[in-house]
Amino acid sequence: MAYEMILTETPIAGVGVVRLNRPGALNALNAQITAEIFEALEAFDRDETIGCMVLMGSDKAFAAGADIKQMVETDAVSMLQNDWTDWSRMTRISKPVIAAVSGWALGGGCEMAMMCDMIVASETAKFGQPEITIGIIPGAGGTQRLTRAVGKALAMEVMLGNRQLTAQEAAAAGLVNRVYPVEHYYDEALKLAERIAGMPRVAVRLIKDAVNQAEELPLSAGLNYEKRNFLLSFSTEDKTEGMTAFVEKRPPQWKHR
């Protein structure tokens, strides 16, 4: 599919990359670019040759926020009737998505990074939810995902005090997995994606599903959900191959089914 505001590629077998490409606007998110991002991720999700995805911007900006020009004349009724993007599409991606973040990840950009399953950041990354400075609040999960990731007190300071978290602060708070120099963060994100793509993919999807449920369910219900996915994994050919390879002391040959 031809896109206007993103680039896609498969630089490594099993890994799909979606790159935001609005350099003149610091990759600000408008209706078109978000739709293209979700369409590209959904296409990789359907592709049986892809096991993991990387979502990234440029070294200067992952995404500097929503495109305010698109919303400045919009009122509440218009937003309710014509919400310009269905952010829930991101939550329906079944394969892992790694955000490779460098530079600004603000507002909707920070929220989009948090929708991913892991974040690999460059040392220049800055995370924030500055919506209060334009008289609104986060609207794509910022108040919920950031609080779950870093805790109430720090989330309040970020959103009420317009504090921006450095990559190192975000990693210390649990928002970011790893931090690398800007010249290496993308390669390191690819390495992580390649390692995950090489795992048995049904088990990968069952794990992602169960971990996501951990944020939604009480412990007892979550444990029951995990047990269901655990039992499902015993129906796969990769379970037989993995255990047989372990007993025979050889590398497994995954069939991804």
N, C-alpha and C positions, 0 to 999 in steps of 0.2 A: 504494500500500500504506500502511496506517495503522501508524505506529510510536509507541512509548511513550516512548522514551529518546533519540530523535534527531529532528531536523527536516530536511526536504529542500526545496529550491527550485531554480528556474532563473532567477536574477535577470537574467542576460544570455543572449542567444541563443547556444547552443552550449556553455554552462557549467552544470554541475550542482553544487550545493553540498549537502554533508552536514554538519550542525551537531550536535555532541554536546549533550545537553540533560538533564544530571543536576546542576543547580546546587547542590542541597543536599549533594552528595557530591563537589563539585569535578570532576565528570565522571569519577569513578573507573570503571574498566573492570570490568564483571562479564560473565557469560555472555550475558545478554540484550542489553546495549548493543553488545558486540562483534559479536554475530550480526546485529543491526540495521544496524550500520555496514557490514558486508560485504554484506548483502543490498541496501542502498541503492546502494553503489558498483557492485555487479554489475548492478543494474537500469540505472544510468546507462551502464555499459559496453555493455549490449545496445541502448541507445537510439541510433538512427542520427542523431538530431538533436544529440547531445552529442559534443563533441570533447575536452573537458578537464573535470576535476573539482577542487573545492576541499574539503578536509576541515578542519574547524575546531571549536573549543570556544567558550568565552566569553573576554572580555577578561581575566578573572581566572585562568582555568585552561583550557588545552587538554585535558589529562587529568592528574590528580595521581597516577596510578598505578593498579595493580590494586586491586580491592575486597578488602582483606585479610579482611574478615568472611566472605567466601565461601570462603576458603582455610584459615582458622586451624585447623579441625578435620580438614583433609584430609591423608591420608598418601600416600606415594609410589605404592603400588599403586592407590589410588583415582584419583590423577592420571593414572597410566598407562592405566587402563581407561576413565576418563571425563574425559579432558582437556576443559576447559570451553570451549575455542574452537580452531578450526582457523585459526591465524594464516597458514598458507600460502595461504589464499584471497586475501589481499591481493596476493601475488606473481603471481596469475593475472589481475589486472586489466590489460587490454591498453592502455587509454588512460592518458595522463598524469594523475597525481594530485598536487596541490599541497597541502601542509600549511600552513595559516595559523595560526601559533602565537603565543599571548599568555599571559602568566602561566606557571603551572606546567606543565611537560612532564616528568614524572618516571616512572621505572620503565616500566610498560607504555605510559604516555603518550609517553615519549621514544621507545620502541621503535616505536610506531605511527607517530609523525612520521617516523622514519627509514625506515619501509617505503614512505613516499611518495616521489615522484620528485624533488621540490624542496621546500624549506622557506622560506616568507616569515615573518619573525618581527616581533613588536613589540618595542620597547625594554625591555619588562618581562618578556620570556620568560626562563625558567630551565630548563635541561636537565640531567637527572641520572639516575643509576641507583643508587638508595639501597637496593637489595635486601639488601646485606650487613648493614644495620642491623637487619634482622628475621631474620637467620640463614639467608638463602637467596642465590641468585645470579640474575641476569637469565635469563629463560627464553623470551623471544620475540625473540631476535636481538640483544640488547644487547651481549654480548661480541663478537659478530662484526661487526655493522654499525657500531657506534661505533668499533671498532678500525680498520676500513677507512676510515672517514670522517676520523678525527682522528689516527690513529697510535697505536702501542702505549703509549708513555709517558703521554700524556694520558689515554687510555682507562683505563689502570691506575689513575691517580690518581682519576678520576671514580668508578670502581667499587670500588676498595679504600679510598680515602680519603673517599668520600662528598662529592666536590667537585661543586658545581653550576656549570655554565657559563652565564654571562650571554649574552644574544643577541649582543653584540659579540664575546665570546670564541668563541662557536660559529661566527660568521661568519668570524673570523680563522683558525679551525682547519679550515674547509671543510665544516662540518656544515650551515650555513645559507647560503642564497643572498643574502638581502637583509634589512636591518633598517630598520624605519620607526617613527615615533611610534605609540602605541597607537591613536590616532584615525584613522590612515591605513592600517595594515597590511592590513586586510581588503580595502579598495578596491584597494590595490596588488596583492594576490593575485588579485583578480578581473581586473585589467587584464592581468596575465601570463597567466592562464587564457584570457582572451578572445583574446589574441594567438596563443596556441598553438592554440586551437580554430579559428582562421581559417586555419591552415596545412593543406596537403593531408593528410588524415587517414590514408591508408594509409602514406605516408612517415613520418608521426609515429609510428605504431605500429611500423614497421620500425626506426626509430631507437631508440625506447625498448627494444625487444627486444634490439638489438645492444649498446647501452650496458650493459644489465643483464648480458649475457653477459660483458662485459669484466671483471666482478668474479669470474666463475666459471672462466674458461678461461685457459690459457697464451696468450701473445701470438700464436703461430703459429696456434693453433686459433681464437682470436678474430678474427684477420684473415680466415681462411677463412669464418667465420660472417658477418662484415661483407660479404664479397664476395657471398655467397649472397643477403643481403638487398638489397644494391646491385643485383644482377641482377634480383631480383624487382620492384624499383621501376620497372624499364624496361618492365614488362608493364602498367603502369597507364595509364589515360586521363589522369590528372593529369600524368604525365611528358610526354606529348605536348603537353598544354595549356601546361604551365609553360615548356617550351622554345620552343614556338611564340610564346607571349606575350613571352618574352625577346627573340627575334629581331625581332618586330614592335613592340617597345618600347611595350607596353601592359600593364596589370595582368592577371594570370591570373584566370580564372573557374573555380575548383576544383569538380570534380564529386565528389570524395571517393571515387573508385573508379579 
